[in-house]
Each structure stands twice: as structure tokens, then as C-alpha cells.
């Protein structure tokens, strides 16, 4: 008979290593991502462009799919260097549409290239603008039910990104970016991962 899984009052699950984690981050590829990446502040233009692009590709799919394809995405998109990707042309679009290692969606690919041009022109202002929407002092959620899909800040961030010409970004994608890049800390209150957004 399998051992009962210990769940904390917040809904965090105790893993085989004895540590409490958010319930989505307890096994496989998710565990490492949860412990080592999710919510770690990303302040570089390249890092934020990568996360924005991957969050847009994730729309309608499982994040696990994107996580497993991330090495192929990085190879296909020149390490997410926005200056390089901004120089991609029609042949690159065809190359990306033929790459089985990534998500082959023409609208998302074309948005990624158009966004690279915006980010390349925007420069450091891209990262500064995103970080102006950070909420580092917001308390951690006391339960998974308290983790929102959008917030007023993510609505405003999406609007600001669109105003600059960023495509394929709505309030939900913007909030996922905020979570992933450490602008907010949505680890559950008793998750073992330390606060990293301050």
C-alpha cells in the first residue's frame, strides 16, 4: 500500500526528501524548475525576452511541454538574443516551422521575431519597464486558491508591453512572466524555497 502523502495547511506537499513544495513542483522536470528557477529574479534583457517568448509559446499548452523543449527553443532562437532574432527573415520562419524540437505555430513564431525587434530597439528599457511592475513585498499565498491567474499589475504590464509593440501577450501571459521571472513570489507560504524576489 502506498504511503500517504503529507500535505501542509497551505496545500504544499512533502517530498521524498522531506521538503515541502508547491503541489505542481514535486516530481520530475517540474521539481528542479520549481526549486531552482521559478521565481528567481531575472533582470537581463535576454533572460526576460526568453521568458516572455516561452510563456507566449506555452499559451494553450502544458508548461512541461515547453520546459522539455526549452533546449531546442534556445538553439532555434539563437539563445534568445533579441538582436540576433530581430535579424531573422522568411527563411528562418520556414526553418522554425520545420523544427520538430519546438512548438511549430506560425503566429507564435512570427510574434517572437517581431517582439525581438521591439526588444532590441528598446534595450535596457525593456527590463526596466517589466521590473517597474514588481510586487516584491506581497505576502506569499496561504493556499493554492490564492494564486491568481491575473492581477491589476499584470493587466497593466500587458497593456504597457502592447503599447510598445509586443505581440501575443495578455494579462495571463504577463502574470506567468511575473511569476517565472521573480517579480512576484507565488510559492506557497510554507514551501521550502526561500524568498528570492526582494
C-alpha positions in Angstrom: 0.0 0.0 0.0 1.5 3.4 -1.0 2.5 5.8 1.8 0.1 8.7 2.5 1.2 12.0 1.0 1.7 14.6 3.7 0.0 17.9 2.7 0.5 21.1 4.7 -2.3 23.5 5.6 -1.4 25.6 2.6 -1.5 22.6 0.3 2.2 22.2 0.0 3.3 18.6 -0.4 6.1 17.0 1.4 8.5 15.3 -1.0 10.7 12.2 -0.5 13.5 14.5 0.6 11.3 15.8 3.5 10.8 19.2 2.0 7.5 21.0 1.4 6.9 22.2 -2.1 4.1 23.7 -4.1 1.9 20.8 -5.3 2.8 21.3 -9.0 6.6 21.1 -8.3 7.0 17.8 -6.6 8.3 15.5 -9.2 10.3 15.0 -12.4 11.3 18.0 -14.5 8.9 20.2 -12.5 10.8 19.7 -9.3 14.1 21.1 -10.4 12.4 24.0 -12.2 10.3 24.7 -9.1 13.3 24.6 -6.7 16.0 26.3 -8.9 14.3 28.6 -11.4 10.6 29.6 -10.8 10.5 32.9 -9.0 14.3 33.6 -9.2 14.7 37.2 -10.3 15.6 37.6 -14.0 16.8 41.1 -14.8 18.6 40.7 -18.1 17.0 41.7 -21.4 17.9 38.4 -22.9 16.5 36.4 -20.0 13.3 38.3 -19.9 12.9 38.1 -23.7 13.3 34.3 -23.4 10.7 34.0 -20.6 8.3 36.2 -22.5 8.7 34.2 -25.6 8.4 30.8 -23.9 5.3 32.0 -21.9 3.7 33.0 -25.2 4.5 29.7 -26.8 3.1 27.9 -23.7 -0.4 29.5 -24.3 -2.8 26.7 -24.7 -0.2 24.0 -23.9 1.3 22.5 -20.8 4.3 24.3 -19.3 6.0 20.8 -19.1 5.9 20.6 -22.9 7.8 24.0 -23.1 10.2 23.1 -20.4 11.2 19.9 -22.1 11.6 21.7 -25.4 13.5 24.6 -24.0 17.0 23.4 -25.1 15.6 23.1 -28.7 14.0 26.6 -28.4 17.3 28.1 -27.2 19.1 26.5 -30.2 16.5 27.6 -32.7 16.2 31.1 -31.4 20.0 31.9 -31.1 20.0 31.7 -27.3 17.1 34.2 -27.3 19.5 37.1 -28.2 16.9 39.6 -29.3 19.3 41.4 -31.6 20.1 38.2 -33.5 16.5 37.1 -33.6 15.4 40.5 -34.8 17.5 39.8 -37.9 15.7 36.5 -38.7 13.8 36.6 -42.0 11.4 34.4 -44.0 13.9 31.6 -44.4 14.2 31.5 -40.6 10.4 31.3 -40.2 10.4 28.3 -42.6 13.3 26.8 -40.7 11.5 27.2 -37.4 8.2 25.8 -38.8 10.1 22.7 -39.8 11.9 22.3 -36.4 10.2 19.4 -34.6 12.1 20.3 -31.4 9.9 23.4 -30.8 6.3 24.3 -31.0 5.6 25.0 -34.6 2.9 27.7 -34.6 3.3 30.3 -37.3 1.6 33.1 -35.3 3.7 32.5 -32.2 6.9 32.3 -34.3 6.2 35.5 -36.1 5.3 37.2 -32.9 8.6 36.0 -31.3 10.5 37.6 -34.2 8.5 40.8 -34.2 8.9 41.0 -30.4 12.7 40.6 -30.7 12.8 43.6 -33.0 10.9 45.7 -30.4 13.1 44.4 -27.5 16.3 45.0 -29.5 15.3 48.6 -30.1 14.0 49.1 -26.6 17.2 47.8 -25.0 17.6 48.1 -21.2 14.3 49.9 -21.0 12.6 46.6 -21.7 13.9 45.1 -18.4 13.4 48.3 -16.5 9.7 48.6 -17.7 9.0 45.0 -16.7 10.6 45.4 -13.3 8.6 48.5 -12.6 5.6 46.2 -12.2 7.2 44.0 -9.5 5.5 43.4 -6.2 8.3 42.0 -4.0 6.6 42.6 -0.7 3.3 41.0 -1.4 2.8 38.1 1.1 3.1 34.5 -0.2 -0.2 32.8 -0.8 -1.6 30.9 2.1 -3.2 28.4 -0.3 -3.1 27.5 -4.0 -6.6 29.0 -4.3 -5.0 32.4 -3.5 -2.7 32.2 -6.6 -4.3 34.4 -9.2 -4.2 34.0 -13.0 -4.0 37.7 -13.5 -3.6 40.8 -11.3 -4.2 44.5 -11.9 -0.4 44.7 -12.3 -0.3 42.0 -15.0 -3.1 43.7 -16.8 -1.2 47.0 -16.7 2.1 45.3 -17.7 0.4 43.6 -20.7 -1.1 46.9 -21.8 2.3 48.6 -21.5 4.1 45.9 -23.5 1.5 46.1 -26.2 1.8 49.8 -26.3 5.5 49.3 -27.2 4.5 46.8 -29.9 4.9 43.5 -28.1 2.6 40.9 -29.6 1.0 37.8 -28.2 0.9 39.0 -24.6 -2.2 39.3 -22.5 -2.7 39.7 -18.7 -2.4 35.9 -18.1 0.9 35.6 -20.1 2.2 38.7 -18.4 1.4 37.3 -14.9 3.1 34.0 -15.8 6.1 36.0 -16.8 6.0 37.9 -13.5 5.9 34.7 -11.5 8.6 33.0 -13.5 10.9 36.0 -13.5 10.6 36.7 -9.8 8.5 39.9 -9.9 6.1 38.2 -7.5 6.6 35.3 -5.2 3.8 32.8 -5.6 5.5 29.9 -3.8 3.1 28.8 -1.0 3.7 30.2 2.4 5.2 27.0 3.8 7.1 26.0 0.6 10.8 25.4 1.4 12.0 27.6 -1.4 13.4 30.8 0.2 12.1 34.3 -0.7 14.1 35.5 -3.7 12.1 38.5 -5.0 13.5 41.0 -2.5 
